[in-house]
Amino acid sequence: MLRAYKYRIYPNKEQQEYFAKCFGCVRFIYNKMLEDKIKYYKETGKMLKNTPAQYKEEYTWLKEVDSLSLANAQLNLEKSYKNFFRNKSVGFPKFKSKKAKQSYTTNNQNGTIFIENGYIKLPKLKSMVEIKYHRSFNGEIRSCTISKTPSGKYYISILVDTEINKLPQTTNKVGIDLGIKDFAITSKGEKFKNPKWLRKSEQKLKKLH
């Protein structure tokens, strides 16, 4: 089963510059390929099968970033493009703006992505990136998406192929009665206290005023 885990990362200046290149190249290749697809369809009435590799000779700076990030941009475009022709109601693919979410996705190939001692290794980067690894997981890393928020924070979403342990089946049944004094009372007589967060917060606010 595939499951995503999101973490905060703290790239240094050099790593931030690399991420900025990736964000820009992914946006460029998506827009350029979409532009060429539109032009080709208008001229021939057919879909253009283009790949990022076709553009690297003319735009040599595309070679500076992770090729998998460009390949994933292509996959996203192909999916959106084909979905439109299957069902026009989904809308035609839009060009990506510089103001849009800054992110790129890469894949784990033969251990090119791994976490060790509070750092994560990413393809194309020589140094490892600091990660707040607050939640561990078991399984194989399939891919990860690096993103930057408008406030300048960096995050990584890691897609993991993992096994989810099912809860044991039971035939026991229980009724729950929600109350005011007690938060809940079960049919077996168990009581759960009401924390009354709102009342406590209001009292604290009055004291502060």
One Martini backbone bead per residue (centre of mass of N, CA, C, O) as a GRO file, in nm:
protein
  209
    1MET     BB    1   0.096   0.037   0.022
    2LEU     BB    2   0.047   0.373  -0.034
    3ARG     BB    3   0.226   0.632   0.157
    4ALA     BB    4   0.228   0.957   0.297
    5TYR     BB    5   0.503   1.174   0.413
    6LYS     BB    6   0.546   1.475   0.601
    7TYR     BB    7   0.823   1.720   0.596
    8ARG     BB    8   1.059   1.918   0.726
    9ILE     BB    9   1.305   2.124   0.569
   10TYR     BB   10   1.677   2.244   0.574
   11PRO     BB   11   1.820   2.408   0.349
   12ASN     BB   12   2.076   2.533   0.218
   13LYS     BB   13   2.186   2.757  -0.002
   14GLU     BB   14   2.267   2.555  -0.226
   15GLN     BB   15   1.999   2.390  -0.215
   16GLN     BB   16   1.808   2.623  -0.278
   17GLU     BB   17   1.923   2.679  -0.561
   18TYR     BB   18   1.852   2.402  -0.674
   19PHE     BB   19   1.547   2.409  -0.626
   20ALA     BB   20   1.498   2.659  -0.803
   21LYS     BB   21   1.582   2.519  -1.064
   22CYS     BB   22   1.372   2.294  -1.057
   23PHE     BB   23   1.119   2.466  -1.053
   24GLY     BB   24   1.182   2.615  -1.321
   25CYS     BB   25   1.222   2.368  -1.514
   26VAL     BB   26   0.948   2.235  -1.471
   27ARG     BB   27   0.781   2.475  -1.567
   28PHE     BB   28   0.907   2.506  -1.847
   29ILE     BB   29   0.859   2.218  -1.968
   30TYR     BB   30   0.558   2.221  -1.939
   31ASN     BB   31   0.499   2.477  -2.112
   32LYS     BB   32   0.656   2.397  -2.371
   33MET     BB   33   0.506   2.130  -2.430
   34LEU     BB   34   0.225   2.255  -2.443
   35GLU     BB   35   0.277   2.456  -2.670
   36ASP     BB   36   0.357   2.236  -2.884
   37LYS     BB   37   0.095   2.076  -2.874
   38ILE     BB   38  -0.095   2.298  -2.968
   39LYS     BB   39   0.044   2.362  -3.237
   40TYR     BB   40   0.031   2.073  -3.359
   41TYR     BB   41  -0.279   2.037  -3.346
   42LYS     BB   42  -0.351   2.278  -3.531
   43GLU     BB   43  -0.184   2.158  -3.784
   44THR     BB   44  -0.285   1.823  -3.760
   45GLY     BB   45  -0.486   1.693  -3.530
   46LYS     BB   46  -0.256   1.589  -3.338
   47MET     BB   47  -0.059   1.432  -3.110
   48LEU     BB   48   0.223   1.516  -2.932
   49LYS     BB   49   0.537   1.335  -2.881
   50ASN     BB   50   0.703   1.465  -2.614
   51THR     BB   51   1.028   1.528  -2.458
   52PRO     BB   52   1.277   1.655  -2.262
   53ALA     BB   53   1.523   1.556  -2.438
   54GLN     BB   54   1.457   1.746  -2.691
   55TYR     BB   55   1.552   2.026  -2.516
   56LYS     BB   56   1.860   2.002  -2.415
   57GLU     BB   57   2.019   2.121  -2.658
   58GLU     BB   58   1.892   2.411  -2.644
   59TYR     BB   59   1.850   2.371  -2.316
   60THR     BB   60   2.117   2.308  -2.123
   61TRP     BB   61   2.012   2.376  -1.822
   62LEU     BB   62   1.843   2.107  -1.789
   63LYS     BB   63   2.102   1.929  -1.696
   64GLU     BB   64   2.123   2.046  -1.388
   65VAL     BB   65   1.886   1.862  -1.331
   66ASP     BB   66   1.665   1.636  -1.251
   67SER     BB   67   1.533   1.421  -1.484
   68LEU     BB   68   1.286   1.316  -1.315
   69SER     BB   69   1.142   1.590  -1.285
   70LEU     BB   70   1.082   1.614  -1.591
   71ALA     BB   71   0.933   1.344  -1.629
   72ASN     BB   72   0.700   1.415  -1.428
   73ALA     BB   73   0.598   1.659  -1.587
   74GLN     BB   74   0.520   1.495  -1.834
   75LEU     BB   75   0.314   1.304  -1.697
   76ASN     BB   76   0.122   1.529  -1.603
   77LEU     BB   77   0.060   1.638  -1.885
   78GLU     BB   78  -0.043   1.379  -2.022
   79LYS     BB   79  -0.277   1.333  -1.827
   80SER     BB   80  -0.426   1.606  -1.873
   81TYR     BB   81  -0.450   1.585  -2.184
   82LYS     BB   82  -0.606   1.310  -2.199
   83ASN     BB   83  -0.844   1.383  -2.012
   84PHE     BB   84  -0.964   1.602  -2.196
   85PHE     BB   85  -1.027   1.409  -2.445
   86ARG     BB   86  -1.220   1.229  -2.272
   87ASN     BB   87  -1.303   1.496  -2.079
   88LYS     BB   88  -1.394   1.825  -2.113
   89SER     BB   89  -1.483   1.899  -1.810
   90VAL     BB   90  -1.181   1.915  -1.686
   91GLY     BB   91  -1.010   2.069  -1.871
   92PHE     BB   92  -0.756   2.245  -1.985
   93PRO     BB   93  -0.442   2.280  -1.970
   94LYS     BB   94  -0.237   2.485  -1.777
   95PHE     BB   95  -0.029   2.724  -1.730
   96LYS     BB   96   0.249   2.785  -1.540
   97SER     BB   97   0.308   2.988  -1.277
   98LYS     BB   98   0.523   3.161  -1.068
   99LYS     BB   99   0.283   3.177  -0.841
  100ALA     BB  100   0.280   2.901  -0.808
  101LYS     BB  101   0.354   2.614  -0.694
  102GLN     BB  102   0.661   2.503  -0.560
  103SER     BB  103   0.767   2.203  -0.736
  104TYR     BB  104   0.904   1.860  -0.719
  105THR     BB  105   0.955   1.528  -0.864
  106THR     BB  106   1.105   1.225  -0.747
  107ASN     BB  107   1.295   0.916  -0.766
  108ASN     BB  108   1.365   0.591  -0.653
  109GLN     BB  109   1.691   0.456  -0.754
  110ASN     BB  110   1.870   0.239  -0.598
  111GLY     BB  111   1.895   0.438  -0.333
  112THR     BB  112   1.882   0.768  -0.391
  113ILE     BB  113   1.679   0.754  -0.141
  114PHE     BB  114   1.756   0.859   0.200
  115ILE     BB  115   1.768   0.815   0.559
  116GLU     BB  116   2.019   0.985   0.787
  117ASN     BB  117   2.071   1.135   1.073
  118GLY     BB  118   1.860   1.379   0.984
  119TYR     BB  119   1.893   1.302   0.672
  120ILE     BB  120   1.848   1.356   0.311
  121LYS     BB  121   1.874   1.190   0.008
  122LEU     BB  122   1.917   1.334  -0.320
  123PRO     BB  123   1.910   1.364  -0.635
  124LYS     BB  124   2.208   1.544  -0.752
  125LEU     BB  125   2.290   1.576  -0.459
  126LYS     BB  126   2.573   1.578  -0.262
  127SER     BB  127   2.418   1.678  -0.026
  128MET     BB  128   2.244   1.662   0.262
  129VAL     BB  129   1.921   1.707   0.401
  130GLU     BB  130   1.758   1.848   0.641
  131ILE     BB  131   1.534   1.667   0.871
  132LYS     BB  132   1.216   1.633   1.034
  133TYR     BB  133   1.204   1.315   1.180
  134HIS     BB  134   0.906   1.260   1.356
  135ARG     BB  135   0.820   1.011   1.152
  136SER     BB  136   0.830   0.690   1.111
  137PHE     BB  137   0.901   0.422   0.867
  138ASN     BB  138   0.797   0.137   0.669
  139GLY     BB  139   0.970   0.092   0.370
  140GLU     BB  140   0.961   0.192   0.034
  141ILE     BB  141   1.083   0.439  -0.151
  142ARG     BB  142   0.948   0.595  -0.440
  143SER     BB  143   0.894   0.908  -0.371
  144CYS     BB  144   0.936   1.278  -0.398
  145THR     BB  145   0.821   1.606  -0.278
  146ILE     BB  146   0.932   1.928  -0.332
  147SER     BB  147   0.858   2.229  -0.136
  148LYS     BB  148   0.746   2.582  -0.143
  149THR     BB  149   0.647   2.839   0.034
  150PRO     BB  150   0.566   3.173   0.045
  151SER     BB  151   0.736   3.191   0.333
  152GLY     BB  152   1.001   2.979   0.279
  153LYS     BB  153   0.921   2.689   0.323
  154TYR     BB  154   1.023   2.346   0.351
  155TYR     BB  155   0.908   2.039   0.190
  156ILE     BB  156   0.845   1.674   0.222
  157SER     BB  157   0.697   1.414   0.023
  158ILE     BB  158   0.672   1.067   0.105
  159LEU     BB  159   0.652   0.776  -0.088
  160VAL     BB  160   0.532   0.464   0.050
  161ASP     BB  161   0.586   0.115   0.055
  162THR     BB  162   0.347  -0.031   0.271
  163GLU     BB  163   0.231  -0.194   0.559
  164ILE     BB  164  -0.099  -0.239   0.690
  165ASN     BB  165  -0.221  -0.304   0.991
  166LYS     BB  166  -0.480  -0.476   1.090
  167LEU     BB  167  -0.739  -0.482   1.278
  168PRO     BB  168  -0.893  -0.668   1.488
  169GLN     BB  169  -1.155  -0.859   1.499
  170THR     BB  170  -1.494  -0.794   1.632
  171THR     BB  171  -1.812  -0.859   1.821
  172ASN     BB  172  -1.819  -0.614   1.974
  173LYS     BB  173  -2.053  -0.390   2.135
  174VAL     BB  174  -2.125  -0.026   2.154
  175GLY     BB  175  -2.261   0.237   2.334
  176ILE     BB  176  -2.299   0.603   2.287
  177ASP     BB  177  -2.318   0.885   2.518
  178LEU     BB  178  -2.362   1.218   2.490
  179GLY     BB  179  -2.255   1.487   2.699
  180ILE     BB  180  -2.174   1.741   2.938
  181LYS     BB  181  -2.026   1.643   3.187
  182ASP     BB  182  -1.978   1.408   2.999
  183PHE     BB  183  -1.859   1.328   2.700
  184ALA     BB  184  -1.880   1.001   2.755
  185ILE     BB  185  -2.101   0.702   2.756
  186THR     BB  186  -2.110   0.375   2.789
  187SER     BB  187  -2.280   0.068   2.805
  188LYS     BB  188  -2.041  -0.022   3.024
  189GLY     BB  189  -1.981   0.259   3.204
  190GLU     BB  190  -1.789   0.435   3.064
  191LYS     BB  191  -1.599   0.737   3.131
  192PHE     BB  192  -1.558   1.066   2.968
  193LYS     BB  193  -1.420   1.348   3.003
  194ASN     BB  194  -1.468   1.694   2.986
  195PRO     BB  195  -1.236   1.936   2.894
  196LYS     BB  196  -1.338   2.225   2.825
  197TRP     BB  197  -1.179   2.424   2.626
  198LEU     BB  198  -1.360   2.670   2.583
  199ARG     BB  199  -1.404   2.755   2.880
  200LYS     BB  200  -1.099   2.785   2.949
  201SER     BB  201  -1.034   2.994   2.727
  202GLU     BB  202  -1.232   3.215   2.823
  203GLN     BB  203  -1.110   3.252   3.106
  204LYS     BB  204  -0.825   3.328   3.010
  205LEU     BB  205  -0.911   3.575   2.839
  206LYS     BB  206  -1.029   3.742   3.072
  207LYS     BB  207  -0.764   3.768   3.233
  208LEU     BB  208  -0.603   3.912   3.008
  209HIS     BB  209  -0.812   4.161   2.994
   0.00000   0.00000   0.00000
